[in-house]
Amino acid sequence: MTIDTDPGAGTDADAATALARCAALAALSSRPDAIERVHLTPEHARANALVGTWMEQAGLRAWQDAAGNQCGRREGVAPGLPALLLGSHLDTVPDAGRYDGPLGVVMALAVAERLRGRDLPFALEVVGFGDEEGARFGAALLGSRALAGTWDEAWWGLTDRDGTTLREAFVDFGLDPARVGEAARRPEELVGYLEAHIEQGPHLEAADASLGYVTTIAGARRFVLSVHGEARHAGGTPYSRRRDALVGASEVVTAVERLARATGDHGCIATVGRIEVAPGAVNVVPGRADLTLDLRAATDAERDAMWETMRAEAAALCAARGLGLEVVETHSAPAVPCAPWLQQAVVAGIATTGDAEPRGLWSRAGHDAMAVAAVADVAMLFLRCSDGISHHPDEDVREVDVARGIDALEAAVLAVAAVVAGRGAA
């Protein structure tokens, strides 16, 4: 089978439609003053229904799977072929922007519409995942983990801020918890997964580049560091007798930043996002300080080496002040490298837009591709976003970048088709 690898003529109308669809999804919010659309809510249901309509308009058979993901499929040259999956997520963080997630879904729909009538050596599927952010139940990637067959039964007991369990939310949404396994896909059912997403960082904008490709998705480790001192009267305790846990924790925070910054803009990223102090009275020397640490890097080896350095530094700083240090790891996810052959397809797609040497970036944020990688090869296309801002109402993109992104994603699909057709002919 020979595949014509020239994409169709792209139009600004496709980008305008994609942006208008992002605006329509932004209106599906639980808040009148901001965008908030979380998992298994009425807003989620309305988003799925709207995207399902767009899927049917693009010539896809649409359905909602057993985990609440919105799916669409068009068969290839023969029915029942493995599918190339395109997509991203439809849920948001609280007070969100309108492009993180939904833009990738509507770009995938634009490509599906353009390729209507094309003979492809695989089925083409589009998915809008129901939960990537984890904003409601605290565990992220629920939708894509269900698709990848890595669902954890322990999640059923998770609760939201109102005390509703995940199991109860499934039932309220019209889903059967006992059937969540039906959302899982087998490796032989998938050719691969391509995800378009805003960069959520400043590097493409700094390079004046519309698009880039992802080399790897950072694996994160998260910790709670508890610094133990001694609570005493603020007025009656001289400095020579103080074992101030907050002062020690503050030194740990600055050390974390110093060590991470020394690795440069493309090195490790470390963030202390929360500090809690006990007893927390204005006239008491703090006896305990608990701080969180989120640590990410392009490779697990870099991240783990940095953690060992940070842990040693924190222990030394605490010991010098007569403080104790307790560490609990709360999360660990391995880095996910993108498959070289799919990366090459994305690079080839970007090249069709006029960028002969596109930039490879490692993603500091997590994405659904991380979960899908358990069942299929993955790759990602990044789009420039204004000032690198994301997870904020000021999140913004340029129409020209969306137009180029749709062109590049379409060309990437055709490049994948050429590879798959070549395998079949071999």
ABEGO torsion letter per residue (X at the ends): XBBBABBBBBBAAAAAAAAAAAAAAAABBABAABBBBBBGBAAAAAAAAAAAAAAAAAGBBBBBBAAGBBBBBBBBABBGBBBBBBEBBABBBBGBBAABGAAAAAAAAAAAAAABGBBBABBBBBBBBABAAGAAAGBBGAAAAAAAGABBAAAAABBBAAGBBAAAAAAAAGBBAAAAAAABBBAAABAEBBBBBBAGBAAAAAAGBABBBBABBBBBBBBBBBBBBBBBBAAABBAAABBBAAAAAAAAAAAAAAAAAAAEAABBBBBBABBBBOAGBAABBBABBBBBBBBBBABAAAAAAAAAAAAAAAAAAAAAAGBBBBBBBABBBBBBBBBAAAAAAAAAAAAAAGBABBBBBBBABBBAAAAAAAABBBBBBBBBBBGGBBGBAABBBBAAAAAAAAAAAAAAAAAAAAAAAAAAAX
